[in-house]
Amino acid sequence: MNKIATWLTWLFYLWLTAILIVSSIPDIGSKNETLLGFDKYAHFTEYFILSILFILMKIARKQKPLLKNYLLLAILLPMGDEIHQLFIRGREFSLLDFSADWAGASLAFLVYYLLKRSPLLKL
């Protein structure tokens, strides 16, 4: 594995670890259940960045991000994170948070697939 792939792998796992650590903090006081609250932007952004790092890591390893990768990053990880929060004091499962996570990961994969089809880029 080349140096870029190694760095991207480390960045991906560090970002994933940061997401899990933050979601393990009891009652961080950001309960904002509105559809467009700051909390939802944070959820969207953290999973967008996670997915971009994953896609770049796969490209650097000369592998293609596949549908199963999308399902893992856009559905299973956010769902697992929300279920995990059921066991943290002051935290709860939020379908709006899950939706924001899903949207962030989905946008990252959509951008990848649109760029992949672009005649200007060869991904």
Secondary structure, 3 states (H helix, E strand, C coil): CCHHHHHHHHHHHHHHHHHHHHHCCCCCCCCCCCCCCHHHHHHHHHHHHHHHHHHHHHHHCCCCCCHHHHHHHHHHHHHHHHHHHCCCCCCCCCHHHHHHHHHHHHHHHHHHHHHHHCCCCCC
